């Protein structure tokens, strides 16, 4: 698909200048103007930049010692001063280990990209975020995209059936056949 990214502002939080240049190159190929691609090399500068510019997309590195990229993501999502907790966040990391992916998902990232990556892989992730936005969950302990990616059939008894409040509107109760009504 063809997109018009001329008005899009992107924040790239990455400690490696060569990797930042790669990301910037892909973004400019996507027609994001170079002056709309902002860099930050630590989370404090990144949050200050995000708070002042309210970016449309954030690309953040895992930022080791200790997982500062996750802390930054949670802050964007949960901090009352965040100008846009719904901003799409793409996390880049040197490991695709399931434990890391789950931690990133639980912090509120929109998608995850393993390094080293190609320009094509980065562009595909951005395209996926644009074309397939997920519903947002707003809760006391989590704000971010719905963590479920598949709509899977559930063929087990409802263990919470005894917790159903008969006064609850029918629209919010599960029925015996598992369908919400």
Steps between C-alpha positions, in 0.01 A plus 500: 500500500600859450498731800541871541735547795591863433327616821613210721735564791715207616713464812784248479651403836824320420847513656681402179541785247550258204175321584323833536625589150363172362160567657503857375582378148201265499273773635611749236438231238147488647487876424533612862686834478843489663412795724206297635723212615629574847765309691557438866783299647359444850154468651497829686574698185255281310212571737572873503509500119178298478324724751591811303445368144224236543631263232281280281730196524767400750775253413689401814793271568488254791772718663670256736618575853231440622242474225450876471302464177229317692497768770468768233215310330309463827548870569362598158200277560427558869637841606228763547728757332533297179350703214399185310492162676352350180806573282620193306827370647734270310766341720833386357713249690801279448312195619179340384483271802139438598557639850609836356216516251249432780658769720480750214140405425410536868665844510270614219696487174304484176752271330848353546795482259811288554844640416678469270220579260469609141349822378223287351422337837478842665272634228279190527462547876405866455258406224344234726454751783329742258280244324405283799460718808386305805235604746631671811465379856476761774538344844649587835814292441524498119438743217586396149394298200290192565759230565294234325589465133272209418130450559518144627205279582469419871356151557514478877251560778469858620670488840358840583136399451437512875625859505236628257288768656137452391453877521770553237358608164457205270729659239797437730423144609628185336236241420527125536601467136799735557360791300466847644153642489 
